[in-house]
Amino acid sequence: MWGSRSAVSNATLRQEQYANVALVVDLARWLNDRGQANPIPPAETVAYRVVGSDRTLWIITALLLAVMPALAVGGALLTWFDRR
């Protein structure tokens, strides 16, 4: 069995070396017996907060704005020097 956009075309289904005819018949039977779809409940969204002192927020800000970019640039420079 193989699949593509033309897998269900008459020209393809007439070829006996593929099992597409059996697949299409089984898919049609499965679709016929499915019934109604189950409703999907809406997902609940939760807002996350960082609760901390002013010092904690300054540390998080420093990490995100200074330390992490500096480490990324430093790693890129080390990689560039190593490949040169």
Chimera marker file (.cmm) of the C-alpha trace (Angstrom):
<marker_set name="trace">
<marker id="1" x="0.000" y="0.000" z="0.000" r="1" g="1" b="0" radius="0.5"/>
<marker id="2" x="1.179" y="3.533" z="-0.708" r="1" g="1" b="0" radius="0.5"/>
<marker id="3" x="-0.399" y="6.958" z="-0.482" r="1" g="1" b="0" radius="0.5"/>
<marker id="4" x="-0.464" y="10.284" z="-2.280" r="1" g="1" b="0" radius="0.5"/>
<marker id="5" x="-3.052" y="12.706" z="-3.607" r="1" g="1" b="0" radius="0.5"/>
<marker id="6" x="-3.954" y="10.342" z="-6.410" r="1" g="1" b="0" radius="0.5"/>
<marker id="7" x="-4.166" y="7.248" z="-4.175" r="1" g="1" b="0" radius="0.5"/>
<marker id="8" x="-7.965" y="7.133" z="-4.452" r="1" g="1" b="0" radius="0.5"/>
<marker id="9" x="-8.185" y="7.848" z="-8.175" r="1" g="1" b="0" radius="0.5"/>
<marker id="10" x="-9.651" y="5.217" z="-10.511" r="1" g="1" b="0" radius="0.5"/>
<marker id="11" x="-6.358" y="4.740" z="-12.341" r="1" g="1" b="0" radius="0.5"/>
<marker id="12" x="-4.590" y="3.895" z="-9.096" r="1" g="1" b="0" radius="0.5"/>
<marker id="13" x="-7.357" y="1.746" z="-7.631" r="1" g="1" b="0" radius="0.5"/>
<marker id="14" x="-7.389" y="-0.448" z="-10.765" r="1" g="1" b="0" radius="0.5"/>
<marker id="15" x="-3.778" y="-1.515" z="-10.203" r="1" g="1" b="0" radius="0.5"/>
<marker id="16" x="-3.752" y="-4.883" z="-8.473" r="1" g="1" b="0" radius="0.5"/>
<marker id="17" x="-0.258" y="-4.614" z="-6.985" r="1" g="1" b="0" radius="0.5"/>
<marker id="18" x="-1.419" y="-2.058" z="-4.399" r="1" g="1" b="0" radius="0.5"/>
<marker id="19" x="-3.777" y="-2.614" z="-1.493" r="1" g="1" b="0" radius="0.5"/>
<marker id="20" x="-5.422" y="0.799" z="-1.878" r="1" g="1" b="0" radius="0.5"/>
<marker id="21" x="-8.800" y="-0.700" z="-2.828" r="1" g="1" b="0" radius="0.5"/>
<marker id="22" x="-9.007" y="-2.553" z="0.496" r="1" g="1" b="0" radius="0.5"/>
<marker id="23" x="-7.893" y="0.566" z="2.353" r="1" g="1" b="0" radius="0.5"/>
<marker id="24" x="-10.486" y="2.814" z="0.698" r="1" g="1" b="0" radius="0.5"/>
<marker id="25" x="-13.264" y="0.288" z="1.346" r="1" g="1" b="0" radius="0.5"/>
<marker id="26" x="-12.226" y="-0.063" z="5.006" r="1" g="1" b="0" radius="0.5"/>
<marker id="27" x="-12.040" y="3.732" z="5.416" r="1" g="1" b="0" radius="0.5"/>
<marker id="28" x="-15.510" y="4.166" z="3.912" r="1" g="1" b="0" radius="0.5"/>
<marker id="29" x="-16.927" y="1.519" z="6.267" r="1" g="1" b="0" radius="0.5"/>
<marker id="30" x="-15.227" y="3.164" z="9.243" r="1" g="1" b="0" radius="0.5"/>
<marker id="31" x="-16.597" y="6.603" z="8.299" r="1" g="1" b="0" radius="0.5"/>
<marker id="32" x="-20.083" y="5.150" z="7.880" r="1" g="1" b="0" radius="0.5"/>
<marker id="33" x="-20.101" y="3.593" z="11.391" r="1" g="1" b="0" radius="0.5"/>
<marker id="34" x="-18.570" y="6.531" z="13.258" r="1" g="1" b="0" radius="0.5"/>
<marker id="35" x="-21.679" y="8.387" z="14.347" r="1" g="1" b="0" radius="0.5"/>
<marker id="36" x="-21.508" y="11.863" z="15.843" r="1" g="1" b="0" radius="0.5"/>
<marker id="37" x="-18.219" y="13.332" z="16.932" r="1" g="1" b="0" radius="0.5"/>
<marker id="38" x="-17.551" y="13.777" z="20.642" r="1" g="1" b="0" radius="0.5"/>
<marker id="39" x="-17.603" y="17.393" z="21.774" r="1" g="1" b="0" radius="0.5"/>
<marker id="40" x="-14.241" y="18.748" z="22.895" r="1" g="1" b="0" radius="0.5"/>
<marker id="41" x="-14.506" y="20.889" z="26.027" r="1" g="1" b="0" radius="0.5"/>
<marker id="42" x="-12.855" y="24.297" z="25.849" r="1" g="1" b="0" radius="0.5"/>
<marker id="43" x="-9.440" y="24.499" z="27.497" r="1" g="1" b="0" radius="0.5"/>
<marker id="44" x="-9.120" y="26.575" z="30.615" r="1" g="1" b="0" radius="0.5"/>
<marker id="45" x="-6.441" y="29.238" z="30.484" r="1" g="1" b="0" radius="0.5"/>
<marker id="46" x="-4.461" y="30.072" z="33.585" r="1" g="1" b="0" radius="0.5"/>
<marker id="47" x="-2.486" y="33.261" z="34.027" r="1" g="1" b="0" radius="0.5"/>
<marker id="48" x="0.892" y="32.756" z="35.677" r="1" g="1" b="0" radius="0.5"/>
<marker id="49" x="2.433" y="35.318" z="37.971" r="1" g="1" b="0" radius="0.5"/>
<marker id="50" x="5.808" y="35.698" z="39.588" r="1" g="1" b="0" radius="0.5"/>
<marker id="51" x="5.297" y="36.682" z="43.180" r="1" g="1" b="0" radius="0.5"/>
<marker id="52" x="8.499" y="37.881" z="44.776" r="1" g="1" b="0" radius="0.5"/>
<marker id="53" x="10.275" y="40.769" z="46.309" r="1" g="1" b="0" radius="0.5"/>
<marker id="54" x="11.758" y="43.638" z="44.339" r="1" g="1" b="0" radius="0.5"/>
<marker id="55" x="15.190" y="42.017" z="44.639" r="1" g="1" b="0" radius="0.5"/>
<marker id="56" x="13.893" y="38.754" z="43.116" r="1" g="1" b="0" radius="0.5"/>
<marker id="57" x="12.366" y="40.608" z="40.187" r="1" g="1" b="0" radius="0.5"/>
<marker id="58" x="15.634" y="42.525" z="39.630" r="1" g="1" b="0" radius="0.5"/>
<marker id="59" x="17.581" y="39.255" z="39.599" r="1" g="1" b="0" radius="0.5"/>
<marker id="60" x="15.177" y="37.700" z="37.076" r="1" g="1" b="0" radius="0.5"/>
<marker id="61" x="15.361" y="40.836" z="34.908" r="1" g="1" b="0" radius="0.5"/>
<marker id="62" x="19.163" y="40.844" z="35.040" r="1" g="1" b="0" radius="0.5"/>
<marker id="63" x="19.277" y="37.186" z="34.064" r="1" g="1" b="0" radius="0.5"/>
<marker id="64" x="16.950" y="37.658" z="31.120" r="1" g="1" b="0" radius="0.5"/>
<marker id="65" x="18.378" y="40.942" z="29.815" r="1" g="1" b="0" radius="0.5"/>
<marker id="66" x="22.103" y="40.652" z="30.527" r="1" g="1" b="0" radius="0.5"/>
<marker id="67" x="23.421" y="37.252" z="31.565" r="1" g="1" b="0" radius="0.5"/>
<marker id="68" x="21.569" y="35.015" z="29.085" r="1" g="1" b="0" radius="0.5"/>
<marker id="69" x="22.335" y="37.138" z="25.982" r="1" g="1" b="0" radius="0.5"/>
<marker id="70" x="25.976" y="37.486" z="27.097" r="1" g="1" b="0" radius="0.5"/>
<marker id="71" x="26.276" y="33.698" z="27.424" r="1" g="1" b="0" radius="0.5"/>
<marker id="72" x="24.715" y="33.201" z="23.993" r="1" g="1" b="0" radius="0.5"/>
<marker id="73" x="27.047" y="35.721" z="22.339" r="1" g="1" b="0" radius="0.5"/>
<marker id="74" x="30.041" y="34.259" z="24.186" r="1" g="1" b="0" radius="0.5"/>
<marker id="75" x="29.115" y="30.746" z="23.046" r="1" g="1" b="0" radius="0.5"/>
<marker id="76" x="28.745" y="31.951" z="19.472" r="1" g="1" b="0" radius="0.5"/>
<marker id="77" x="32.147" y="33.645" z="19.595" r="1" g="1" b="0" radius="0.5"/>
<marker id="78" x="33.810" y="30.537" z="21.026" r="1" g="1" b="0" radius="0.5"/>
<marker id="79" x="32.251" y="28.417" z="18.299" r="1" g="1" b="0" radius="0.5"/>
<marker id="80" x="33.355" y="30.883" z="15.625" r="1" g="1" b="0" radius="0.5"/>
<marker id="81" x="36.938" y="30.931" z="16.952" r="1" g="1" b="0" radius="0.5"/>
<marker id="82" x="37.007" y="27.144" z="17.170" r="1" g="1" b="0" radius="0.5"/>
<marker id="83" x="35.921" y="26.743" z="13.532" r="1" g="1" b="0" radius="0.5"/>
<marker id="84" x="38.407" y="29.308" z="12.253" r="1" g="1" b="0" radius="0.5"/>
<link id1="1" id2="2" r="1" g="1" b="0" radius="0.2"/>
<link id1="2" id2="3" r="1" g="1" b="0" radius="0.2"/>
<link id1="3" id2="4" r="1" g="1" b="0" radius="0.2"/>
<link id1="4" id2="5" r="1" g="1" b="0" radius="0.2"/>
<link id1="5" id2="6" r="1" g="1" b="0" radius="0.2"/>
<link id1="6" id2="7" r="1" g="1" b="0" radius="0.2"/>
<link id1="7" id2="8" r="1" g="1" b="0" radius="0.2"/>
<link id1="8" id2="9" r="1" g="1" b="0" radius="0.2"/>
<link id1="9" id2="10" r="1" g="1" b="0" radius="0.2"/>
<link id1="10" id2="11" r="1" g="1" b="0" radius="0.2"/>
<link id1="11" id2="12" r="1" g="1" b="0" radius="0.2"/>
<link id1="12" id2="13" r="1" g="1" b="0" radius="0.2"/>
<link id1="13" id2="14" r="1" g="1" b="0" radius="0.2"/>
<link id1="14" id2="15" r="1" g="1" b="0" radius="0.2"/>
<link id1="15" id2="16" r="1" g="1" b="0" radius="0.2"/>
<link id1="16" id2="17" r="1" g="1" b="0" radius="0.2"/>
<link id1="17" id2="18" r="1" g="1" b="0" radius="0.2"/>
<link id1="18" id2="19" r="1" g="1" b="0" radius="0.2"/>
<link id1="19" id2="20" r="1" g="1" b="0" radius="0.2"/>
<link id1="20" id2="21" r="1" g="1" b="0" radius="0.2"/>
<link id1="21" id2="22" r="1" g="1" b="0" radius="0.2"/>
<link id1="22" id2="23" r="1" g="1" b="0" radius="0.2"/>
<link id1="23" id2="24" r="1" g="1" b="0" radius="0.2"/>
<link id1="24" id2="25" r="1" g="1" b="0" radius="0.2"/>
<link id1="25" id2="26" r="1" g="1" b="0" radius="0.2"/>
<link id1="26" id2="27" r="1" g="1" b="0" radius="0.2"/>
<link id1="27" id2="28" r="1" g="1" b="0" radius="0.2"/>
<link id1="28" id2="29" r="1" g="1" b="0" radius="0.2"/>
<link id1="29" id2="30" r="1" g="1" b="0" radius="0.2"/>
<link id1="30" id2="31" r="1" g="1" b="0" radius="0.2"/>
<link id1="31" id2="32" r="1" g="1" b="0" radius="0.2"/>
<link id1="32" id2="33" r="1" g="1" b="0" radius="0.2"/>
<link id1="33" id2="34" r="1" g="1" b="0" radius="0.2"/>
<link id1="34" id2="35" r="1" g="1" b="0" radius="0.2"/>
<link id1="35" id2="36" r="1" g="1" b="0" radius="0.2"/>
<link id1="36" id2="37" r="1" g="1" b="0" radius="0.2"/>
<link id1="37" id2="38" r="1" g="1" b="0" radius="0.2"/>
<link id1="38" id2="39" r="1" g="1" b="0" radius="0.2"/>
<link id1="39" id2="40" r="1" g="1" b="0" radius="0.2"/>
<link id1="40" id2="41" r="1" g="1" b="0" radius="0.2"/>
<link id1="41" id2="42" r="1" g="1" b="0" radius="0.2"/>
<link id1="42" id2="43" r="1" g="1" b="0" radius="0.2"/>
<link id1="43" id2="44" r="1" g="1" b="0" radius="0.2"/>
<link id1="44" id2="45" r="1" g="1" b="0" radius="0.2"/>
<link id1="45" id2="46" r="1" g="1" b="0" radius="0.2"/>
<link id1="46" id2="47" r="1" g="1" b="0" radius="0.2"/>
<link id1="47" id2="48" r="1" g="1" b="0" radius="0.2"/>
<link id1="48" id2="49" r="1" g="1" b="0" radius="0.2"/>
<link id1="49" id2="50" r="1" g="1" b="0" radius="0.2"/>
<link id1="50" id2="51" r="1" g="1" b="0" radius="0.2"/>
<link id1="51" id2="52" r="1" g="1" b="0" radius="0.2"/>
<link id1="52" id2="53" r="1" g="1" b="0" radius="0.2"/>
<link id1="53" id2="54" r="1" g="1" b="0" radius="0.2"/>
<link id1="54" id2="55" r="1" g="1" b="0" radius="0.2"/>
<link id1="55" id2="56" r="1" g="1" b="0" radius="0.2"/>
<link id1="56" id2="57" r="1" g="1" b="0" radius="0.2"/>
<link id1="57" id2="58" r="1" g="1" b="0" radius="0.2"/>
<link id1="58" id2="59" r="1" g="1" b="0" radius="0.2"/>
<link id1="59" id2="60" r="1" g="1" b="0" radius="0.2"/>
<link id1="60" id2="61" r="1" g="1" b="0" radius="0.2"/>
<link id1="61" id2="62" r="1" g="1" b="0" radius="0.2"/>
<link id1="62" id2="63" r="1" g="1" b="0" radius="0.2"/>
<link id1="63" id2="64" r="1" g="1" b="0" radius="0.2"/>
<link id1="64" id2="65" r="1" g="1" b="0" radius="0.2"/>
<link id1="65" id2="66" r="1" g="1" b="0" radius="0.2"/>
<link id1="66" id2="67" r="1" g="1" b="0" radius="0.2"/>
<link id1="67" id2="68" r="1" g="1" b="0" radius="0.2"/>
<link id1="68" id2="69" r="1" g="1" b="0" radius="0.2"/>
<link id1="69" id2="70" r="1" g="1" b="0" radius="0.2"/>
<link id1="70" id2="71" r="1" g="1" b="0" radius="0.2"/>
<link id1="71" id2="72" r="1" g="1" b="0" radius="0.2"/>
<link id1="72" id2="73" r="1" g="1" b="0" radius="0.2"/>
<link id1="73" id2="74" r="1" g="1" b="0" radius="0.2"/>
<link id1="74" id2="75" r="1" g="1" b="0" radius="0.2"/>
<link id1="75" id2="76" r="1" g="1" b="0" radius="0.2"/>
<link id1="76" id2="77" r="1" g="1" b="0" radius="0.2"/>
<link id1="77" id2="78" r="1" g="1" b="0" radius="0.2"/>
<link id1="78" id2="79" r="1" g="1" b="0" radius="0.2"/>
<link id1="79" id2="80" r="1" g="1" b="0" radius="0.2"/>
<link id1="80" id2="81" r="1" g="1" b="0" radius="0.2"/>
<link id1="81" id2="82" r="1" g="1" b="0" radius="0.2"/>
<link id1="82" id2="83" r="1" g="1" b="0" radius="0.2"/>
<link id1="83" id2="84" r="1" g="1" b="0" radius="0.2"/>
</marker_set>
